[in-house]
Every structure is written in structure tokens, then in C-alpha cells.
Amino acid sequence: MATELDPEMFDPICPSGALPFQIGDKWTAMVVLCLEDGRRRFTEIRVPLRGVTPKVLTQTLRAMERDGLVTRTVYPENPPRVEYELTELGRTLLSLIEAARAWSRDHLPALLNARQAHALDQGSEVSEAAVSAPQLRRLDLVARNQFGAGLGVQDGGQDPIAAG
């Protein structure tokens, strides 16, 4: 049996609220990756982040600037040109992001299979946590491109890589 948890194990002034992004933050890590090779304009950052709205990207960049992760430089031109660049502090996130990517390479198939099994156990074919067969195939393609290995998706469909 596990030992009882200490009710005082978390300091009441726990710094987790001060973290630059939560585990589920959708955009901060991707913005960091967009800025990895140098400064970029807002519109350049939006290109690979197809799903982000201008409002959400602006909020993300402002929060990152507030936290000292990026610098925002406004050039006195007409129209004004604005560029964002990782600070030294922001660049330290690259190693954390790489660790998360390595974890994903090793564990994403198991996580996706667990989501699918959970959705089936709940008796629903559609669940926010579930991933559909087309989504699994897309994730498989992304994994092969980024990580060099497939997810081994078994959905009865044709392997999109072999079919291509």
C-alpha cells in the first residue's frame, strides 16, 4: 500500500502559477519553436500555426513578452514593422520542448490507444479525448515526418505512407 500523502506537500505559495506555460498550453511551445532560428514578424509566426487566431497569438506573444521569453521590437516605419525574438531565458525552453518531443516519440502511440480504448469503454464513438481513424493517420504522418517512425496505427484502413 502506498504511503499516505502529506497534506503539506505543496507549499501554499506554490510557484506553479508562475510557470510560463501549463502542460496543456497549446501555443507557447510552438511559438518558441517558430522563433528558434531568429527573429520573426507576426505574420511569419502565423504561417506554421494555421489554427491560431490573431487574437490568441497576440495574447500568447504578450504573455511571453511579459514573462521575459521574447522581445518585441517595433521599427518606426509606415506601416510599423514588429519583430519578435527569443530572449536568452526563452531559449532555455528549447531543451524542455525537446524533452517533451522525445517523450511523445516514445509514448504517443500508447496515449492515443488509451484515449481510443477509453472512448470505447464509455460507449461513445465520439469523444473529445478520442482520436478518430483519420486523425490517427494524420498523426502517424506527422510522427513519421518529425520523429522518423510511424505510430503503428491499426484502424483497418490502408497505411497512408505505403499508399502514397
C-alpha positions as CSV (number, residue, x, y, z in Angstrom):
1,M,0.0,0.0,0.0
2,A,1.2,3.5,-0.8
3,T,2.2,5.8,2.0
4,E,-0.3,8.5,2.9
5,L,0.2,11.8,1.1
6,D,1.5,14.6,3.2
7,P,-1.2,17.4,3.3
8,E,1.6,19.9,3.4
9,M,3.5,18.5,0.4
10,F,2.7,21.6,-1.7
11,D,3.7,25.0,-0.5
12,P,0.6,27.3,-0.3
13,I,2.7,29.8,-2.3
14,C,3.5,27.2,-4.9
15,P,5.1,28.8,-7.9
16,S,3.2,26.6,-10.5
17,G,1.0,29.6,-11.3
18,A,4.1,31.5,-12.4
19,L,5.2,28.9,-14.9
20,P,5.5,30.3,-18.5
21,F,3.0,27.8,-19.8
22,Q,0.9,25.0,-18.4
23,I,1.2,21.4,-19.7
24,G,-1.9,21.9,-21.8
25,D,-0.9,25.3,-23.3
26,K,-1.4,24.9,-27.0
27,W,0.7,27.7,-28.5
28,T,3.7,28.8,-26.3
29,A,5.9,25.9,-27.2
30,M,5.1,26.2,-30.8
31,V,5.9,29.9,-30.8
32,V,9.2,29.1,-29.2
33,L,10.0,26.6,-32.0
34,C,9.0,29.2,-34.6
35,L,11.5,31.7,-33.1
36,E,14.3,29.1,-32.6
37,D,16.2,30.3,-35.7
38,G,15.9,34.0,-35.1
39,R,13.5,36.9,-35.1
40,R,10.2,36.8,-36.9
41,R,7.3,39.0,-37.8
42,F,3.9,38.3,-36.5
43,T,2.7,37.1,-40.0
44,E,5.7,34.8,-40.3
45,I,4.9,33.1,-37.0
46,R,1.2,32.6,-38.0
47,V,2.1,30.6,-41.2
48,P,3.0,27.3,-39.5
49,L,0.4,27.9,-36.7
50,R,-2.5,27.6,-39.1
51,G,-5.1,27.1,-36.3
52,V,-4.2,30.1,-34.2
53,T,-6.3,33.2,-34.4
54,P,-4.6,36.6,-34.5
55,K,-6.2,37.4,-31.1
56,V,-4.8,34.2,-29.4
57,L,-1.4,34.6,-31.0
58,T,-1.3,38.2,-29.8
59,Q,-2.2,37.1,-26.3
60,T,0.4,34.4,-26.3
61,L,3.1,36.7,-27.5
62,R,2.2,39.4,-24.9
63,A,2.3,36.8,-22.2
64,M,5.7,35.5,-23.4
65,E,7.0,39.1,-23.5
66,R,5.6,39.8,-20.0
67,D,7.5,36.6,-18.8
68,G,10.7,37.7,-20.5
69,L,10.7,34.9,-23.0
70,V,10.5,37.1,-26.1
71,T,11.4,40.6,-27.0
72,R,9.2,42.7,-29.2
73,T,10.9,45.3,-31.4
74,V,8.8,48.0,-33.2
75,Y,10.5,49.7,-36.1
76,P,9.5,53.3,-36.8
77,E,8.3,52.6,-40.4
78,N,5.0,53.2,-42.1
79,P,3.3,50.8,-41.6
80,P,5.1,49.9,-38.4
81,R,7.2,46.7,-38.6
82,V,7.2,44.5,-35.5
83,E,9.5,41.5,-34.9
84,Y,9.7,39.0,-32.1
85,E,12.8,37.2,-30.9
86,L,13.5,34.7,-28.1
87,T,15.4,36.1,-25.2
88,E,18.2,34.1,-23.5
89,L,15.6,33.0,-21.0
90,G,13.2,32.0,-23.8
91,R,15.9,29.9,-25.5
92,T,16.2,27.8,-22.3
93,L,12.7,26.4,-23.1
94,L,14.1,24.7,-26.2
95,S,15.6,21.8,-24.1
96,L,12.3,21.4,-22.2
97,I,10.4,21.3,-25.5
98,E,12.8,18.7,-26.9
99,A,12.3,16.6,-23.8
100,A,8.5,16.7,-24.4
101,R,9.0,15.8,-28.1
102,A,11.2,12.8,-27.0
103,W,8.5,11.7,-24.6
104,S,6.0,12.0,-27.4
105,R,8.1,9.9,-29.8
106,D,8.2,7.2,-27.1
107,H,4.7,7.4,-25.7
108,L,2.3,9.0,-28.1
109,P,1.0,5.7,-29.6
110,A,0.2,4.4,-26.1
111,L,-1.5,7.6,-25.2
112,L,-3.6,7.6,-28.4
113,N,-4.5,4.0,-27.9
114,A,-5.6,4.6,-24.3
115,R,-7.8,7.5,-25.5
116,Q,-9.4,5.3,-28.1
117,A,-10.0,2.5,-25.6
118,H,-11.4,4.9,-23.0
119,A,-13.9,6.3,-25.6
120,L,-15.0,2.7,-26.5
121,D,-15.3,1.8,-22.8
122,Q,-17.5,4.8,-22.3
123,G,-19.8,3.6,-25.1
124,S,-19.3,6.6,-27.2
125,E,-18.0,6.7,-30.7
126,V,-17.2,10.4,-30.5
127,S,-15.4,11.9,-27.5
128,E,-13.2,14.9,-27.0
129,A,-10.5,12.6,-25.7
130,A,-10.9,10.1,-28.5
131,V,-9.0,10.4,-31.8
132,S,-10.7,9.3,-35.0
133,A,-9.0,7.0,-37.5
134,P,-8.3,9.9,-39.9
135,Q,-6.8,11.9,-37.1
136,L,-4.6,8.9,-36.2
137,R,-3.5,8.6,-39.8
138,R,-2.6,12.3,-39.8
139,L,-0.7,12.0,-36.5
140,D,1.1,9.0,-37.9
141,L,2.2,11.1,-40.9
142,V,3.3,13.9,-38.6
143,A,5.2,11.4,-36.4
144,R,6.9,9.8,-39.4
145,N,7.9,13.3,-40.7
146,Q,9.1,14.7,-37.4
147,F,10.2,11.6,-35.5
148,G,11.2,9.2,-38.3
149,A,8.8,6.4,-37.1
150,G,5.2,5.6,-37.5
151,L,2.7,5.2,-34.7
152,G,1.7,1.7,-35.9
153,V,-1.9,2.7,-36.3
154,Q,-4.2,-0.3,-36.7
155,D,-7.6,1.0,-37.8
156,G,-8.3,-1.4,-40.7
157,G,-7.5,1.3,-43.2
158,Q,-4.7,1.4,-45.7
159,D,-1.3,2.7,-44.5
160,P,-1.2,6.3,-45.8
161,I,2.6,6.1,-46.3
162,A,2.6,2.8,-48.2
163,A,-0.4,4.0,-50.3
164,G,1.3,7.3,-51.2
